[in-house]
Amino acid sequence: MADDKVMIVMTSGPDTPHRCATPFFFATLAASMDYDVTMFFTIDGTVLLKKGVADTVFPKPGAKPVGEFLRGALEAGVKFLACTASTELNDIDLNDLIPEVKMVGGATMWQIAEECKTVMTF
């Protein structure tokens, strides 16, 4: 088990906006603390990775959009992985996603989790 690896499993999406900013905030914070951070998106979380969607989701009225938190995580070096089964479930094609996303099978989540010091879910 690596002491510097963290994974955040993101299942929340636009239908639960109050749950969408915090995972990106925590990912950015961990990356700034020199952790190797991966976010694994599945279920509704993959919808946030569609181009432009995160900019339409607000954790509360008057708050900045989730897209700003997402971009902060990317700038901090957080890796984004989308579950292929979830993209199929949501009728999402690779071309629909922001370019920083890598599509992977569900087994990848288990492989990464085994290597991580911490796994969080949202």
TORPA-4810 file (N, C-alpha, C, O; in nm, 3 decimals):
<nodes>
NODE_1_0.085_-0.118_0.000_0.000_0.000_0.000_0.089_0.124_0.000_0.181_0.137_0.081_M
NODE_2_0.061_0.213_-0.091_0.142_0.334_-0.102_0.093_0.441_-0.006_-0.027_0.460_0.013_A
NODE_3_0.187_0.511_0.056_0.151_0.614_0.151_0.109_0.745_0.085_0.056_0.834_0.152_D
NODE_4_0.133_0.757_-0.046_0.104_0.885_-0.109_-0.011_0.881_-0.209_-0.036_0.980_-0.277_D
NODE_5_-0.082_0.769_-0.219_-0.190_0.758_-0.317_-0.326_0.771_-0.251_-0.354_0.711_-0.147_K
NODE_6_-0.411_0.850_-0.316_-0.546_0.874_-0.269_-0.640_0.859_-0.389_-0.609_0.903_-0.500_V
NODE_7_-0.756_0.796_-0.365_-0.858_0.788_-0.469_-0.990_0.839_-0.414_-1.029_0.809_-0.301_M
NODE_8_-1.057_0.918_-0.497_-1.191_0.965_-0.465_-1.284_0.906_-0.570_-1.268_0.930_-0.689_I
NODE_9_-1.382_0.830_-0.523_-1.482_0.771_-0.612_-1.601_0.866_-0.614_-1.665_0.891_-0.512_V
NODE_10_-1.629_0.919_-0.732_-1.734_1.020_-0.748_-1.856_0.959_-0.814_-1.854_0.924_-0.932_M
NODE_11_-1.964_0.946_-0.737_-2.089_0.892_-0.790_-2.197_1.000_-0.802_-2.299_0.979_-0.867_T
NODE_12_-2.174_1.115_-0.740_-2.273_1.223_-0.741_-2.262_1.303_-0.870_-2.153_1.320_-0.925_S
NODE_13_-2.376_1.352_-0.916_-2.378_1.429_-1.039_-2.471_1.549_-1.030_-2.506_1.592_-0.920_G
NODE_14_-2.510_1.602_-1.144_-2.591_1.725_-1.148_-2.722_1.718_-1.069_-2.772_1.821_-1.026_P
NODE_15_-2.778_1.599_-1.049_-2.903_1.587_-0.973_-2.884_1.608_-0.823_-2.981_1.627_-0.751_D
NODE_16_-2.759_1.604_-0.776_-2.729_1.630_-0.634_-2.617_1.735_-0.626_-2.507_1.705_-0.581_T
NODE_17_-2.646_1.857_-0.670_-2.541_1.959_-0.682_-2.469_1.991_-0.552_-2.351_2.027_-0.555_P
NODE_18_-2.537_1.979_-0.437_-2.474_2.011_-0.309_-2.363_1.912_-0.274_-2.283_1.938_-0.183_H
NODE_19_-2.355_1.798_-0.344_-2.251_1.697_-0.318_-2.136_1.704_-0.420_-2.044_1.623_-0.414_R
NODE_20_-2.140_1.799_-0.512_-2.047_1.795_-0.626_-1.919_1.875_-0.611_-1.819_1.840_-0.674_C
NODE_21_-1.916_1.980_-0.534_-1.795_2.062_-0.524_-1.692_2.003_-0.428_-1.573_2.005_-0.457_A
NODE_22_-1.737_1.952_-0.315_-1.647_1.904_-0.211_-1.547_1.799_-0.258_-1.429_1.809_-0.221_T
NODE_23_-1.586_1.700_-0.338_-1.486_1.601_-0.382_-1.371_1.664_-0.461_-1.256_1.624_-0.446_P
NODE_24_-1.403_1.762_-0.545_-1.297_1.830_-0.620_-1.210_1.914_-0.527_-1.089_1.922_-0.544_F
NODE_25_-1.273_1.977_-0.429_-1.198_2.055_-0.331_-1.102_1.964_-0.253_-0.984_1.997_-0.237_F
NODE_26_-1.152_1.851_-0.205_-1.066_1.757_-0.131_-0.955_1.703_-0.220_-0.842_1.687_-0.174_F
NODE_27_-0.985_1.675_-0.345_-0.883_1.625_-0.439_-0.773_1.729_-0.459_-0.654_1.696_-0.459_A
NODE_28_-0.813_1.854_-0.477_-0.717_1.963_-0.496_-0.631_1.980_-0.371_-0.510_1.999_-0.380_T
NODE_29_-0.695_1.975_-0.256_-0.623_1.988_-0.129_-0.521_1.876_-0.113_-0.406_1.901_-0.076_L
NODE_30_-0.561_1.752_-0.140_-0.468_1.639_-0.128_-0.352_1.652_-0.226_-0.238_1.625_-0.190_A
NODE_31_-0.380_1.695_-0.348_-0.273_1.712_-0.447_-0.176_1.822_-0.402_-0.055_1.811_-0.423_A
NODE_32_-0.229_1.927_-0.340_-0.142_2.034_-0.292_-0.057_1.989_-0.175_0.044_2.052_-0.142_S
NODE_33_-0.097_1.879_-0.111_-0.020_1.821_-0.002_0.072_1.709_-0.053_0.124_1.629_0.025_M
NODE_34_0.091_1.706_-0.184_0.180_1.612_-0.252_0.132_1.468_-0.254_0.212_1.376_-0.267_D
NODE_35_0.001_1.447_-0.241_-0.054_1.313_-0.262_-0.074_1.291_-0.412_-0.097_1.386_-0.486_Y
NODE_36_-0.065_1.168_-0.454_-0.094_1.127_-0.590_-0.243_1.096_-0.593_-0.286_0.993_-0.541_D
NODE_37_-0.323_1.184_-0.654_-0.469_1.176_-0.642_-0.533_1.135_-0.775_-0.501_1.189_-0.881_V
NODE_38_-0.623_1.039_-0.764_-0.704_0.994_-0.878_-0.849_1.007_-0.839_-0.889_0.967_-0.729_T
NODE_39_-0.929_1.063_-0.929_-1.074_1.063_-0.911_-1.131_0.963_-1.011_-1.103_0.969_-1.131_M
NODE_40_-1.212_0.871_-0.959_-1.277_0.769_-1.041_-1.426_0.803_-1.047_-1.494_0.803_-0.944_F
NODE_41_-1.476_0.833_-1.166_-1.614_0.877_-1.185_-1.700_0.762_-1.233_-1.666_0.692_-1.329_F
NODE_42_-1.812_0.742_-1.163_-1.906_0.637_-1.201_-2.048_0.683_-1.167_-2.066_0.789_-1.107_T
NODE_43_-2.146_0.604_-1.206_-2.288_0.635_-1.188_-2.314_0.776_-1.243_-2.284_0.802_-1.360_I
NODE_44_-2.369_0.870_-1.163_-2.400_1.004_-1.212_-2.278_1.095_-1.219_-2.282_1.200_-1.283_D
NODE_45_-2.170_1.056_-1.154_-2.049_1.138_-1.155_-1.993_1.160_-1.294_-1.935_1.265_-1.321_G
NODE_46_-2.008_1.062_-1.382_-1.954_1.076_-1.517_-2.020_1.190_-1.593_-1.959_1.248_-1.683_T
NODE_47_-2.144_1.223_-1.559_-2.214_1.331_-1.628_-2.142_1.465_-1.608_-2.143_1.550_-1.697_V
NODE_48_-2.079_1.483_-1.492_-2.004_1.607_-1.465_-1.885_1.624_-1.559_-1.834_1.735_-1.575_L
NODE_49_-1.841_1.515_-1.619_-1.724_1.521_-1.708_-1.759_1.557_-1.852_-1.670_1.577_-1.935_L
NODE_50_-1.888_1.565_-1.880_-1.929_1.609_-2.014_-1.891_1.755_-2.031_-1.906_1.835_-1.939_K
NODE_51_-1.843_1.789_-2.149_-1.802_1.927_-2.178_-1.913_2.025_-2.141_-2.026_2.012_-2.188_K
NODE_52_-1.880_2.122_-2.056_-1.971_2.229_-2.020_-2.069_2.199_-1.907_-2.125_2.293_-1.850_G
NODE_53_-2.090_2.074_-1.873_-2.191_2.041_-1.772_-2.155_2.095_-1.633_-2.239_2.154_-1.566_V
NODE_54_-2.032_2.076_-1.590_-1.992_2.118_-1.454_-2.009_2.269_-1.434_-2.024_2.315_-1.321_A
NODE_55_-2.005_2.345_-1.542_-2.023_2.489_-1.530_-2.169_2.529_-1.511_-2.199_2.645_-1.484_D
NODE_56_-2.260_2.433_-1.524_-2.403_2.460_-1.504_-2.453_2.408_-1.369_-2.571_2.420_-1.338_T
NODE_57_-2.362_2.350_-1.290_-2.398_2.292_-1.161_-2.342_2.380_-1.050_-2.223_2.413_-1.049_V
NODE_58_-2.429_2.417_-0.956_-2.390_2.505_-0.845_-2.422_2.436_-0.713_-2.535_2.391_-0.694_F
NODE_59_-2.324_2.425_-0.622_-2.349_2.356_-0.495_-2.456_2.424_-0.410_-2.523_2.358_-0.329_P
NODE_60_-2.472_2.555_-0.428_-2.579_2.629_-0.361_-2.600_2.759_-0.440_-2.512_2.802_-0.514_K
NODE_61_-2.716_2.820_-0.425_-2.740_2.946_-0.497_-2.634_3.050_-0.464_-2.601_3.071_-0.347_P
NODE_62_-2.583_3.114_-0.565_-2.484_3.220_-0.547_-2.341_3.171_-0.537_-2.248_3.252_-0.534_G
NODE_63_-2.321_3.040_-0.532_-2.185_2.984_-0.523_-2.123_2.976_-0.662_-2.191_2.986_-0.764_A
NODE_64_-1.991_2.957_-0.663_-1.925_2.938_-0.792_-1.960_2.800_-0.846_-1.990_2.709_-0.769_K
NODE_65_-1.957_2.784_-0.978_-1.995_2.656_-1.037_-1.895_2.545_-1.007_-1.777_2.570_-0.981_P
NODE_66_-1.944_2.423_-1.010_-1.860_2.306_-0.986_-1.745_2.301_-1.086_-1.638_2.249_-1.056_V
NODE_67_-1.767_2.355_-1.205_-1.662_2.357_-1.307_-1.534_2.424_-1.257_-1.425_2.384_-1.296_G
NODE_68_-1.546_2.526_-1.173_-1.427_2.591_-1.119_-1.351_2.498_-1.025_-1.228_2.497_-1.025_E
NODE_69_-1.423_2.421_-0.945_-1.359_2.323_-0.857_-1.293_2.213_-0.939_-1.183_2.168_-0.908_F
NODE_70_-1.363_2.170_-1.044_-1.310_2.066_-1.134_-1.178_2.112_-1.197_-1.079_2.039_-1.196_L
NODE_71_-1.178_2.233_-1.252_-1.056_2.285_-1.316_-0.943_2.302_-1.215_-0.826_2.281_-1.248_R
NODE_72_-0.976_2.341_-1.093_-0.874_2.353_-0.988_-0.808_2.219_-0.961_-0.686_2.211_-0.942_G
NODE_73_-0.888_2.114_-0.958_-0.833_1.979_-0.936_-0.741_1.939_-1.051_-0.632_1.886_-1.028_A
NODE_74_-0.784_1.965_-1.173_-0.699_1.931_-1.288_-0.569_2.009_-1.284_-0.462_1.953_-1.309_L
NODE_75_-0.577_2.137_-1.252_-0.456_2.220_-1.244_-0.361_2.171_-1.135_-0.240_2.188_-1.146_E
NODE_76_-0.415_2.111_-1.031_-0.333_2.058_-0.921_-0.272_1.923_-0.956_-0.190_1.870_-0.880_A
NODE_77_-0.311_1.866_-1.069_-0.253_1.739_-1.113_-0.337_1.616_-1.082_-0.288_1.504_-1.095_G
NODE_78_-0.462_1.635_-1.042_-0.550_1.521_-1.014_-0.583_1.451_-1.146_-0.613_1.514_-1.247_V
NODE_79_-0.577_1.317_-1.142_-0.610_1.237_-1.261_-0.759_1.203_-1.258_-0.814_1.170_-1.153_K
NODE_80_-0.823_1.213_-1.374_-0.966_1.183_-1.387_-0.985_1.057_-1.469_-0.939_1.049_-1.583_F
NODE_81_-1.053_0.958_-1.411_-1.086_0.834_-1.480_-1.238_0.818_-1.484_-1.306_0.836_-1.383_L
NODE_82_-1.291_0.783_-1.600_-1.435_0.759_-1.614_-1.458_0.611_-1.640_-1.392_0.550_-1.724_A
NODE_83_-1.552_0.553_-1.567_-1.589_0.413_-1.582_-1.665_0.394_-1.713_-1.766_0.461_-1.737_C
NODE_84_-1.617_0.303_-1.796_-1.681_0.282_-1.927_-1.825_0.234_-1.913_-1.911_0.274_-1.992_T
NODE_85_-1.854_0.150_-1.814_-1.992_0.105_-1.796_-2.083_0.222_-1.762_-2.198_0.227_-1.806_A
NODE_86_-2.033_0.316_-1.684_-2.111_0.433_-1.646_-2.132_0.527_-1.764_-2.240_0.585_-1.779_S
NODE_87_-2.030_0.543_-1.847_-2.048_0.628_-1.964_-2.152_0.567_-2.058_-2.233_0.638_-2.117_T
NODE_88_-2.150_0.436_-2.070_-2.252_0.369_-2.152_-2.390_0.387_-2.091_-2.486_0.413_-2.163_E
NODE_89_-2.401_0.372_-1.960_-2.528_0.389_-1.890_-2.586_0.527_-1.916_-2.707_0.543_-1.931_L
NODE_90_-2.500_0.628_-1.921_-2.542_0.767_-1.939_-2.536_0.814_-2.084_-2.548_0.933_-2.112_N
NODE_91_-2.517_0.720_-2.178_-2.509_0.753_-2.321_-2.405_0.861_-2.349_-2.430_0.954_-2.425_D
NODE_92_-2.289_0.846_-2.286_-2.179_0.940_-2.303_-2.071_0.876_-2.388_-2.029_0.763_-2.363_I
NODE_93_-2.026_0.948_-2.488_-1.920_0.903_-2.577_-1.791_0.975_-2.538_-1.796_1.083_-2.479_D
NODE_94_-1.678_0.917_-2.568_-1.549_0.979_-2.536_-1.542_1.122_-2.588_-1.484_1.209_-2.522_L
NODE_95_-1.598_1.148_-2.704_-1.596_1.283_-2.762_-1.680_1.382_-2.683_-1.663_1.503_-2.697_N
NODE_96_-1.771_1.333_-2.599_-1.855_1.420_-2.515_-1.779_1.471_-2.393_-1.818_1.572_-2.333_D
NODE_97_-1.671_1.403_-2.356_-1.600_1.432_-2.232_-1.493_1.539_-2.247_-1.441_1.562_-2.357_L
NODE_98_-1.461_1.603_-2.136_-1.348_1.696_-2.138_-1.223_1.616_-2.172_-1.214_1.498_-2.138_I
NODE_99_-1.127_1.678_-2.238_-1.012_1.602_-2.290_-0.921_1.539_-2.185_-0.845_1.448_-2.218_P
NODE_100_-0.925_1.585_-2.062_-0.837_1.533_-1.957_-0.880_1.398_-1.901_-0.810_1.340_-1.818_E
NODE_101_-0.993_1.348_-1.945_-1.049_1.224_-1.890_-0.998_1.102_-1.966_-0.990_1.102_-2.088_V
NODE_102_-0.964_0.999_-1.890_-0.929_0.870_-1.947_-1.040_0.772_-1.913_-1.081_0.764_-1.797_K
NODE_103_-1.090_0.699_-2.011_-1.193_0.600_-1.986_-1.128_0.466_-1.952_-1.033_0.423_-2.017_M
NODE_104_-1.180_0.401_-1.847_-1.125_0.274_-1.800_-1.239_0.181_-1.757_-1.351_0.225_-1.733_V
NODE_105_-1.208_0.054_-1.750_-1.306_-0.044_-1.702_-1.319_-0.038_-1.551_-1.234_0.018_-1.481_G
NODE_106_-1.426_-0.095_-1.501_-1.455_-0.093_-1.358_-1.349_-0.162_-1.274_-1.328_-0.123_-1.159_G
NODE_107_-1.282_-0.262_-1.329_-1.179_-0.333_-1.253_-1.063_-0.241_-1.216_-0.994_-0.264_-1.117_A
NODE_108_-1.042_-0.136_-1.296_-0.936_-0.040_-1.268_-0.957_0.026_-1.132_-0.860_0.053_-1.060_T
NODE_109_-1.082_0.051_-1.097_-1.111_0.111_-0.967_-1.060_0.023_-0.854_-1.000_0.073_-0.759_M
NODE_110_-1.082_-0.108_-0.864_-1.035_-0.200_-0.761_-0.883_-0.205_-0.755_-0.824_-0.209_-0.647_W
NODE_111_-0.819_-0.205_-0.871_-0.672_-0.209_-0.875_-0.612_-0.086_-0.810_-0.517_-0.097_-0.732_Q
NODE_112_-0.666_0.029_-0.840_-0.615_0.152_-0.782_-0.643_0.156_-0.632_-0.557_0.196_-0.553_I
NODE_113_-0.763_0.115_-0.592_-0.800_0.117_-0.451_-0.704_0.034_-0.367_-0.670_0.074_-0.255_A
NODE_114_-0.660_-0.079_-0.418_-0.565_-0.164_-0.345_-0.432_-0.094_-0.321_-0.361_-0.127_-0.225_E
NODE_115_-0.397_0.001_-0.406_-0.269_0.071_-0.395_-0.277_0.197_-0.310_-0.174_0.259_-0.281_E
NODE_116_-0.398_0.237_-0.271_-0.417_0.366_-0.207_-0.413_0.360_-0.054_-0.453_0.263_0.009_C
NODE_117_-0.362_0.469_0.001_-0.365_0.488_0.146_-0.508_0.521_0.189_-0.555_0.475_0.293_K
NODE_118_-0.575_0.603_0.107_-0.708_0.650_0.141_-0.799_0.640_0.019_-0.758_0.673_-0.093_T
NODE_119_-0.923_0.595_0.041_-1.027_0.594_-0.063_-1.148_0.662_-0.004_-1.197_0.623_0.102_V
NODE_120_-1.197_0.764_-0.074_-1.315_0.837_-0.030_-1.424_0.821_-0.135_-1.394_0.806_-0.254_M
NODE_121_-1.549_0.824_-0.094_-1.659_0.819_-0.190_-1.756_0.933_-0.168_-1.781_0.976_-0.055_T
NODE_122_-1.810_0.982_-0.277_-1.911_1.090_-0.273_-2.024_1.056_-0.368_-2.119_1.132_-0.382_F
</nodes>
